[in-house]
Amino acid sequence: MSQEAKAITIDMKAAVRAARQFALDLFESETLPNLALEEIEFDESSHRWQVTLGFDSPHKIKRKTNGPSLFPTIEEEIQREYKQFNIDAEDGHLVSMTMR
């Protein structure tokens, strides 16, 4: 079957649900705080949904702040991580996951 003849049987919402479940399954030993949909796009050439999910990283960035005090303070900043899940639009299987 050619790429043009393939039907889109997995809609946008189903692709997001699938990507979210794949993330939870792949990272089952980790917590994914504030897991959220960041982007979704359909790639017609590959016939895949590209779903980007973001979550708070367990790694925090520490930085010194310069304020009116003579002594700088250390602040921790939470960093977001982004993963792109490529979901086949015909059957919903995970084709790949990449870092964004």
C-alpha positions in Angstrom: 0.0 0.0 0.0 1.4 3.4 -0.9 1.9 6.2 1.6 -0.9 8.2 0.0 -3.4 5.3 0.2 -2.9 4.8 4.0 -5.8 5.8 6.1 -5.4 7.9 9.2 -7.2 5.6 11.7 -5.5 7.1 14.8 -6.8 10.6 15.4 -5.0 13.4 17.2 -6.5 12.6 20.7 -5.7 8.9 20.3 -2.1 9.8 19.3 -1.7 12.0 22.4 -3.1 9.2 24.7 -0.8 6.7 23.1 2.3 8.9 23.5 1.4 9.6 27.1 1.0 5.9 27.8 4.3 5.1 26.0 6.0 7.7 28.2 4.6 6.3 31.4 5.6 2.8 30.3 9.1 3.6 29.1 9.9 5.7 32.3 8.0 3.5 34.7 10.8 3.5 37.3 10.9 7.4 37.2 8.3 10.0 38.1 7.3 12.4 35.4 6.1 15.5 37.3 3.9 17.9 35.4 3.7 15.7 32.3 2.0 17.8 29.7 1.3 18.0 25.9 3.6 20.6 24.4 3.1 20.1 20.6 1.4 17.8 18.1 1.9 17.7 14.4 1.0 15.3 11.6 3.8 14.5 9.2 2.2 13.5 5.9 5.4 12.2 4.4 6.0 9.6 7.1 2.3 9.2 8.0 3.1 9.7 11.7 1.8 11.9 14.5 4.7 13.8 16.1 3.7 14.3 19.7 5.9 16.3 22.1 5.5 15.8 25.8 7.2 17.9 28.4 7.9 17.2 32.1 9.9 18.6 35.0 13.4 17.2 35.1 14.7 15.7 38.3 17.9 17.7 37.6 17.8 21.2 38.9 20.0 24.0 37.8 21.7 25.9 40.6 22.7 29.5 40.1 23.9 32.4 42.2 21.8 35.5 42.4 23.1 38.9 42.8 20.8 41.0 44.9 21.0 43.9 47.3 22.6 41.7 49.9 26.4 41.4 50.2 26.1 37.6 50.1 24.8 36.0 47.0 22.1 33.3 47.4 21.8 30.1 45.5 18.5 29.5 43.7 17.4 26.2 42.2 15.6 26.3 38.9 13.5 23.4 37.6 14.4 22.4 34.1 11.8 21.0 31.6 12.6 18.0 29.4 10.9 17.4 26.1 10.4 14.0 24.3 9.0 13.6 20.9 7.0 10.5 20.2 6.4 9.4 16.6 3.2 7.5 16.5 2.1 5.6 13.4 -1.2 7.1 12.2 -2.5 3.8 10.9 -2.2 1.5 13.9 -0.9 3.7 16.8 2.4 1.9 17.4 5.4 3.8 18.7 7.9 4.3 15.9 10.5 6.3 17.8 11.1 8.6 20.7 13.6 11.4 20.5 14.8 14.2 22.8 13.8 17.7 21.8 
